[in-house]
């Protein structure tokens, strides 16, 4: 395995890049030398990320769109390829979680969670794969410890992240004989804007929440973003069809 993460001359598309892990991932890739297409529904946050990328001396294309609408996914890939001429890495970081008592979960809640966490990565992969094949590129999907363990009040989230993990493995098998690499990472809880804005449902049992909170505290965003950069680059050439858990032991037992 290569020791250094080097994305010089390469282009990466990062979703959810307006804040949190998406922003961290975009900056990690920029520090490694990549030019970026950053995608999010939040234009102000994207501009902040873009400014930080430019400080690092990299080119950046800002694309504001709502990926919960499947029709918006292929154009996100198309604008990146049109701007830079090629695509070397797709990092599906955008995610959504809403804790809810299951009997009170609305159809809209369920559909939005599946759309952002599972359907959008699929449609982005679908559009990106032809371009990534031409460049021996890589896909990194951000799953979660929720793909491995049940989390109370998060049925939609768990279903979407487990689906994303299995989709990653299915794509890896489909392209086993090609040079593209397709992997996932499953972080535990991180201190991001998603965590800051979580609202617990009425009557929540915090004993159940503690079961998937972990004894060692939250995972550092920078640690996860650096691992994503490894998987997106030639430094991760030994990984294909893998899902790396970074959860400080939550899924250990």
C-alpha positions as CSV (number, residue, x, y, z in Angstrom):
1,X,0.0,0.0,0.0
2,X,1.2,3.5,-0.8
3,X,2.2,5.5,2.2
4,X,1.1,8.9,1.0
5,X,-2.3,10.1,-0.1
6,X,-1.6,11.8,-3.4
7,X,-4.5,13.2,-5.5
8,X,-2.5,15.5,-7.6
9,X,-4.1,16.0,-11.0
10,X,-7.3,14.2,-9.9
11,X,-10.8,15.4,-9.5
12,X,-13.2,14.3,-6.7
13,X,-16.9,14.9,-6.3
14,X,-18.0,15.2,-2.6
15,X,-21.6,15.4,-1.5
16,X,-22.8,16.9,1.7
17,X,-19.8,19.3,1.5
18,X,-21.4,22.3,3.0
19,X,-20.5,21.2,6.6
20,X,-19.4,18.4,8.9
21,X,-17.9,15.3,7.4
22,X,-18.5,16.4,3.8
23,X,-16.6,19.6,4.3
24,X,-13.8,17.7,6.1
25,X,-13.6,15.2,3.3
26,X,-13.4,17.9,0.6
27,X,-10.6,19.7,2.5
28,X,-8.7,16.4,3.1
29,X,-8.8,15.7,-0.6
30,X,-7.8,19.3,-1.5
31,X,-4.8,19.0,0.9
32,X,-3.9,15.8,-1.0
33,X,-3.9,17.8,-4.3
34,X,-7.4,17.1,-5.8
35,X,-9.6,19.6,-7.5
36,X,-13.2,19.4,-6.2
37,X,-16.8,19.5,-7.3
38,X,-18.7,20.0,-4.0
39,X,-22.4,19.4,-3.8
40,X,-25.0,20.2,-1.2
41,X,-28.4,21.8,-0.7
42,X,-26.9,24.6,1.4
43,X,-25.4,27.3,-0.8
44,X,-23.9,29.4,2.0
45,X,-22.2,26.4,3.5
46,X,-20.8,25.4,0.1
47,X,-19.3,28.8,-0.4
48,X,-17.5,28.6,2.9
49,X,-16.1,25.2,2.0
50,X,-15.1,26.5,-1.5
51,X,-13.2,29.4,0.1
52,X,-11.2,27.1,2.3
53,X,-10.4,24.9,-0.7
54,X,-9.2,27.9,-2.7
55,X,-6.9,28.8,0.2
56,X,-5.3,25.4,-0.3
57,X,-4.6,26.3,-3.9
58,X,-7.1,23.9,-5.5
59,X,-9.8,24.5,-8.1
60,X,-13.4,24.1,-6.9
61,X,-16.8,23.9,-8.6
62,X,-19.8,24.6,-6.4
63,X,-23.0,22.8,-7.3
64,X,-26.1,23.5,-5.2
65,X,-28.8,20.9,-5.6
66,X,-31.2,18.7,-3.6
67,X,-30.0,15.1,-4.0
68,X,-33.2,13.7,-2.4
69,X,-34.7,14.2,-5.9
70,X,-33.2,11.5,-8.1
71,X,-33.4,13.6,-11.2
72,X,-30.8,16.0,-9.7
73,X,-28.1,13.3,-9.2
74,X,-26.8,12.7,-12.8
75,X,-26.5,16.4,-13.5
76,X,-24.2,16.7,-10.5
77,X,-21.8,14.3,-12.1
78,X,-22.2,15.8,-15.5
79,X,-21.2,19.3,-14.3
80,X,-18.1,18.0,-12.7
81,X,-17.0,16.2,-15.8
82,X,-17.8,19.1,-18.0
83,X,-15.8,21.5,-15.8
84,X,-12.7,19.4,-15.2
85,X,-12.8,16.9,-18.2
86,X,-12.8,13.8,-16.0
87,X,-13.7,12.3,-12.6
88,X,-11.4,10.2,-10.4
89,X,-13.4,9.9,-7.1
90,X,-17.0,10.0,-6.0
91,X,-17.5,10.4,-2.2
92,X,-21.1,10.0,-1.1
93,X,-21.0,11.7,2.2
94,X,-24.4,13.5,2.4
95,X,-26.7,12.0,5.0
96,X,-29.8,12.5,7.0
97,X,-31.1,11.1,10.3
98,X,-34.3,11.9,12.2
99,X,-35.0,10.1,15.4
100,X,-38.7,9.1,15.6
101,X,-41.0,6.8,17.5
102,X,-41.8,4.3,14.8
103,X,-45.6,4.5,15.0
104,X,-45.3,8.3,14.5
105,X,-42.9,8.1,11.5
106,X,-44.5,9.8,8.5
107,X,-44.2,8.5,4.9
108,X,-42.4,11.7,4.1
109,X,-39.8,11.1,6.8
110,X,-39.2,7.5,5.6
111,X,-39.0,8.5,2.0
112,X,-36.7,11.5,2.5
113,X,-34.2,9.4,4.6
114,X,-34.1,6.6,2.0
115,X,-33.8,9.1,-0.8
116,X,-30.8,11.0,0.7
117,X,-28.9,8.1,2.3
118,X,-29.5,5.3,-0.2
119,X,-31.1,6.3,-3.5
120,X,-28.9,9.4,-4.1
121,X,-25.7,7.4,-3.7
122,X,-27.0,4.8,-6.1
123,X,-28.0,7.3,-8.8
124,X,-24.7,9.2,-8.4
125,X,-22.7,5.9,-8.7
126,X,-24.8,5.0,-11.7
127,X,-23.8,8.3,-13.4
128,X,-20.2,8.3,-12.3
129,X,-19.1,4.7,-12.9
130,X,-18.5,5.2,-16.7
131,X,-16.2,8.1,-16.0
132,X,-14.5,6.4,-13.1
133,X,-13.8,3.3,-15.1
134,X,-11.9,5.5,-17.7
135,X,-9.7,6.8,-14.9
136,X,-9.2,3.7,-12.6
137,X,-11.1,5.7,-10.1
138,X,-12.8,5.1,-6.8
139,X,-16.1,5.3,-5.0
140,X,-16.4,5.9,-1.2
141,X,-19.8,5.6,0.4
142,X,-20.4,6.8,3.9
143,X,-22.4,4.2,5.8
144,X,-22.7,4.1,9.6
145,X,-22.5,1.8,12.6
146,X,-26.3,1.8,12.1
147,X,-25.6,-0.7,9.2
148,X,-24.3,-3.2,11.8
149,X,-26.4,-2.7,14.9
150,X,-30.0,-1.7,15.6
151,X,-30.4,1.8,16.9
152,X,-33.6,2.7,18.7
153,X,-35.8,5.4,17.2
154,X,-33.8,5.2,13.9
155,X,-35.5,2.5,11.8
156,X,-35.3,4.5,8.6
157,X,-31.7,5.5,9.1
158,X,-30.6,2.0,10.0
159,X,-32.4,0.6,6.9
160,X,-30.8,3.2,4.6
161,X,-27.3,2.7,5.9
162,X,-27.5,-1.1,5.9
163,X,-28.8,-0.9,2.3
164,X,-25.9,1.4,1.4
165,X,-23.4,-1.1,2.8
166,X,-24.9,-4.0,0.8
167,X,-25.1,-1.8,-2.3
168,X,-21.4,-1.1,-2.0
169,X,-20.6,-4.8,-1.8
170,X,-22.9,-5.6,-4.7
171,X,-21.2,-2.9,-6.9
172,X,-17.8,-4.1,-5.8
173,X,-18.7,-7.6,-7.0
174,X,-20.2,-6.4,-10.3
175,X,-16.9,-4.6,-11.0
176,X,-14.6,-7.2,-9.6
177,X,-12.8,-7.6,-12.9
178,X,-12.4,-3.9,-13.5
179,X,-9.9,-1.4,-12.1
180,X,-12.4,0.8,-10.3
181,X,-12.4,0.5,-6.5
182,X,-15.7,0.7,-4.5
183,X,-15.6,0.9,-0.7
184,X,-17.5,2.2,2.3
185,X,-16.7,3.6,5.7
186,X,-18.9,3.2,8.8
187,X,-18.3,5.9,11.4
188,X,-19.8,6.1,14.8
189,X,-21.3,9.3,16.2
190,X,-19.4,12.5,15.3
191,X,-19.8,16.1,16.5
192,X,-21.2,17.5,13.3
193,X,-24.1,19.8,12.4
194,X,-26.3,16.7,12.2
195,X,-25.5,15.8,15.8
196,X,-26.0,19.4,16.9
197,X,-29.5,19.5,15.4
198,X,-30.8,16.2,16.5
199,X,-34.2,16.2,18.2
200,X,-35.2,13.2,20.3
201,X,-38.8,12.0,20.2
202,X,-41.2,12.4,23.0
203,X,-40.8,9.8,25.7
204,X,-37.3,8.7,24.6
205,X,-35.6,6.0,26.7
206,X,-32.0,7.2,27.1
207,X,-30.9,3.8,28.3
208,X,-31.6,2.6,24.7
209,X,-29.7,5.5,23.3
210,X,-26.7,4.7,25.4
211,X,-26.5,1.2,23.9
212,X,-25.2,2.7,20.6
213,X,-23.4,5.8,22.0
214,X,-20.1,4.2,22.8
215,X,-17.9,4.3,25.9
216,X,-15.0,6.2,24.3
217,X,-16.9,9.3,23.1
218,X,-17.4,10.7,19.7
219,X,-15.3,10.0,16.6
220,X,-13.2,12.8,15.3
221,X,-14.4,14.2,11.9
222,X,-10.8,14.7,10.7
223,X,-10.0,11.0,11.4
224,X,-12.9,9.9,9.2
225,X,-12.3,12.4,6.4
226,X,-8.6,11.3,6.2
227,X,-9.7,7.7,5.9
228,X,-12.1,8.6,3.1
229,X,-9.2,10.4,1.3
230,X,-7.1,7.2,1.6
231,X,-9.9,5.1,0.1
232,X,-10.4,7.6,-2.7
233,X,-6.8,7.7,-3.6
234,X,-4.2,5.2,-4.8
235,X,-3.1,4.8,-1.1
236,X,-6.2,2.7,-0.7
237,X,-5.5,0.4,-3.7
238,X,-5.7,-2.7,-1.5
239,X,-9.3,-2.0,-0.6
240,X,-12.3,-3.2,-2.8
241,X,-15.7,-4.1,-1.4
242,X,-14.6,-3.2,2.1
243,X,-16.4,-1.3,4.8
244,X,-14.1,0.2,7.4
245,X,-15.7,0.8,10.8
246,X,-14.4,3.8,12.7
247,X,-16.6,3.8,15.8
248,X,-14.3,3.6,18.9
249,X,-15.5,0.1,19.6
250,X,-19.3,0.5,19.4
251,X,-19.7,-2.5,17.1
252,X,-17.0,-4.6,18.8
253,X,-19.5,-6.4,21.0
